[in-house]
Amino acid sequence: MIVYVHKIVQDSFSPIFGKMLWQQVEKEGNVQKESEIILDFEGVDSFTTLFFNAMFNEIKENYNREVALSIIDKLQIKNIGDIDTDTFQRSKSGIKSKI
């Protein structure tokens, strides 16, 4: 499953849009059955930790521990800069330690 982030969010700094991104990902496919979920960030500028934390928190809040961790492990990112990749990875590690 590939999700083109620029079609969903216009603001990559707001936690509201991080939450909105994940809600749309869930609408586009069965995230529990997908083998991988690719978030393609082409055309979207820098991100904040708040954006990614909100996205990951949506997963944490809506699934039990085992399912949430499985979904998070399936997430891959594409067309995103090194600094934003680091931000994504920090948020990912942080939420996994809290689940």
N, C-alpha and C positions, 0 to 999 in steps of 0.2 A: 504494500500500500504506500503510495506517495501522496503527500499533502503539500500543496503549494501555498506556503504561508502568506505570501503577498495577496492572495485572493481572499484572505480571511481577516487579516489585521492591517491597520494602517499605522499603528503606534506600537513600537517594540519596547517602550519604556514603562508602560503602565501594567500593573498586575491585572487589571480588568481585561486587557487584551490577551494576557497569558492564559487566563481562565477561559476566555472566549475561544481561543485557539483550540484548547483541549476539548471543549464541548463540541466544536465543529468536527474535530477528528473522530470523535465517537459517533457522530451522525453519518460520517462518510463510510464507515466500515465497522466490522466486528473486531474491535481491538484485541479481544481475547483470543480470537482464532487466527489473526494475522501472524505470519512468521516474522515479519519485520514491518516497522512503521518508520518511513523516511519522511522527515520534515525538511522540505526544500526551501531554503531561505533566500533564494535568488531575488534580488530587487528590494530586499529589506535591509535597513541600516542596523547599526549597533543595538545591542540588547543590554538590559540590566538584569541583575540577579532577581529583582522583584518579578519581572516578566516570567522567567523560567520557574521561580519558586511557586508562583501562582498556578502555572501549568501542572507542575508535579504535585502540588497540593490537591488539585482536582482529582488526580489519580488516587492519591492516598485516601481521600475522603469518600470516594465512590466504590472502592473495591476492598475486599479483605486483603490481608497481608500478602499471602502467597500470589494472588492474582495481580495485585498492584506491583509487586517486585518483578513479576514476569513481564508485565506490560512495559515497565520502565526499562528493563533489559533489552526489549525489542526496539526501543527508540534509537534512531540514527539521525544524524544531521548532515546536511549537504549544502554547499554554496554559502558558507559562513566563515568569517575571518577567524584567525587564530585566537585573538582575545575573546571573541564571543564563544568560540569552542571551549575555551577554558572556563568561561562563565557558566556555560551549559553543564560542563562536567562537575564543577563545584556544586551547582544546584542539585544535580543528579545524585552525587555522593551524599550530600547533606540530607536529602529526603529519604534515601535508602537507609541511612542510619537512624531515622526517626520512625520508620515503619515497623 
